[in-house]
Amino acid sequence: GRAPEKVLGRFLVQQGISHLPKASSRERLEENRDIFAFELSGSQMAKLSGLTTPHALADFGALYEKCIWRDTPQEGSPVPGSR
């Protein structure tokens, strides 16, 4: 098995999406390079793509908006058109 962050990084790279992982040390930077040492199969890519359903995106959007309101100390709408 591979670490989830490496699988996600590889998933993004295989779709042509830029991926800039955080690295706090040279060792970690070198570990991040491991996403180029393997490829995800077509079925693995399809399974990961299937996780992003309209329902999952709506749930994430609702949670994101809730957290913005919870974590934003200023008054006003942090997201245009929300609330």
CYANA upper distance limits for C-alpha pairs under 8 A (distance plus 0.5 A):
  2 ARG  CA      6 LYS  CA      7.06
  2 ARG  CA      7 VAL  CA      7.05
  3 ALA  CA      7 VAL  CA      6.96
  4 PRO  CA      8 LEU  CA      6.60
  5 GLU  CA      9 GLY  CA      6.51
  6 LYS  CA     10 ARG  CA      6.57
  6 LYS  CA     32 ASN  CA      7.68
  6 LYS  CA     34 ASP  CA      7.90
  6 LYS  CA     35 ILE  CA      6.14
  7 VAL  CA     11 PHE  CA      6.51
  7 VAL  CA     35 ILE  CA      7.84
  7 VAL  CA     40 LEU  CA      8.50
  8 LEU  CA     12 LEU  CA      6.74
  9 GLY  CA     13 VAL  CA      6.75
  9 GLY  CA     19 HIS  CA      6.86
  9 GLY  CA     21 PRO  CA      8.42
  9 GLY  CA     35 ILE  CA      6.89
 10 ARG  CA     14 GLN  CA      6.55
 10 ARG  CA     35 ILE  CA      5.75
 10 ARG  CA     36 PHE  CA      7.69
 10 ARG  CA     38 PHE  CA      8.43
 10 ARG  CA     39 GLU  CA      7.54
 10 ARG  CA     40 LEU  CA      7.80
 11 PHE  CA     15 GLN  CA      7.03
 11 PHE  CA     40 LEU  CA      7.62
 11 PHE  CA     45 MET  CA      7.26
 11 PHE  CA     48 LEU  CA      8.30
 12 LEU  CA     16 GLY  CA      6.95
 12 LEU  CA     17 ILE  CA      5.58
 12 LEU  CA     18 SER  CA      7.47
 12 LEU  CA     19 HIS  CA      7.13
 13 VAL  CA     17 ILE  CA      5.89
 13 VAL  CA     18 SER  CA      7.00
 13 VAL  CA     19 HIS  CA      7.18
 14 GLN  CA     39 GLU  CA      8.38
 21 PRO  CA     32 ASN  CA      7.58
 22 LYS  CA     29 LEU  CA      8.44
 23 ALA  CA     28 ARG  CA      5.93
 23 ALA  CA     29 LEU  CA      5.70
 23 ALA  CA     32 ASN  CA      8.33
 24 SER  CA     28 ARG  CA      7.03
 24 SER  CA     29 LEU  CA      8.01
 25 SER  CA     29 LEU  CA      6.75
 26 ARG  CA     30 GLU  CA      6.75
 27 GLU  CA     31 GLU  CA      6.76
 28 ARG  CA     32 ASN  CA      6.71
 29 LEU  CA     33 ARG  CA      7.22
 30 GLU  CA     34 ASP  CA      7.78
 33 ARG  CA     37 ALA  CA      8.29
 34 ASP  CA     38 PHE  CA      8.12
 40 LEU  CA     44 GLN  CA      6.32
 40 LEU  CA     45 MET  CA      6.72
 41 SER  CA     45 MET  CA      6.69
 42 GLY  CA     46 ALA  CA      6.63
 43 SER  CA     47 LYS  CA      6.66
 44 GLN  CA     48 LEU  CA      6.78
 45 MET  CA     49 SER  CA      6.56
 46 ALA  CA     50 GLY  CA      6.52
 47 LYS  CA     51 LEU  CA      7.27
 48 LEU  CA     52 THR  CA      8.18
 51 LEU  CA     56 ALA  CA      7.92
 52 THR  CA     56 ALA  CA      6.47
 52 THR  CA     57 LEU  CA      7.00
 53 THR  CA     57 LEU  CA      6.72
 54 PRO  CA     58 ALA  CA      6.64
 55 HIS  CA     59 ASP  CA      6.69
 56 ALA  CA     60 PHE  CA      6.67
 57 LEU  CA     61 GLY  CA      6.55
 58 ALA  CA     62 ALA  CA      6.70
 59 ASP  CA     63 LEU  CA      6.75
 60 PHE  CA     64 TYR  CA      6.46
 61 GLY  CA     65 GLU  CA      6.65
 62 ALA  CA     66 LYS  CA      6.65
 63 LEU  CA     67 CYS  CA      6.64
 64 TYR  CA     68 ILE  CA      6.68
 65 GLU  CA     69 TRP  CA      6.84
 65 GLU  CA     79 VAL  CA      8.14
 66 LYS  CA     70 ARG  CA      6.66
 67 CYS  CA     71 ASP  CA      6.27
 68 ILE  CA     72 THR  CA      6.11
 68 ILE  CA     78 PRO  CA      7.46
 69 TRP  CA     78 PRO  CA      7.87
 72 THR  CA     78 PRO  CA      8.01
 77 SER  CA     81 GLY  CA      8.14
 77 SER  CA     82 SER  CA      7.06
 77 SER  CA     83 ARG  CA      7.77
 78 PRO  CA     82 SER  CA      8.39
